[in-house]
Amino acid sequence: MTEPRPFGAFDLDAIVKRFPPTSDTMLIDTRLTDEQEASCRVFRIYTDVPGHYHATCDEYLLVIAGRGTIFIGDSKPFEVAPGQLLFFKKGTVHGLTVIEHPFVFLSVDTPRRHPRDITFVNPADGTPDTFIQTKNLY
């Protein structure tokens, strides 16, 4: 975790432009805040992400670039685009398909999501190491 800051101002457009064009993992994220009570991240999705869940946190996702289809819980897949906000409770299975790159979310996790908190419905689909890597992009 990083040292708590009393405030922050972040240029999301600049951060989106700093993501590399390719990745060896499904996602790359950059943590804007990282405190026990909550973490705030920007992440780019590089490939379709199979059904998975997070055991320790609720998640709020704001689409800031690209388009994709997502399913949450038992919902039918639906398209998401910039400006849409999604929310789901911990333990809720979700997954997505990328339609338009770069596909980028702003995420607020409450409480903080540990980077290794990922469980794939089908364990053969991935591990914490193939799922995400963190880079400082601001």
Secondary structure, DSSP 8 states (H G I E B T S, - for coil): -----S-----HHHHHHHS-S--SSSEEEEEEEEETTEEEEEEEE-S-EEEEE-SS-EEEEEEEEEEEEEEETT---EEE-TT-EEEE-TT--EEEEEEEEEEEEEEEEES---TT--EESSGGG--HHHHEEE----
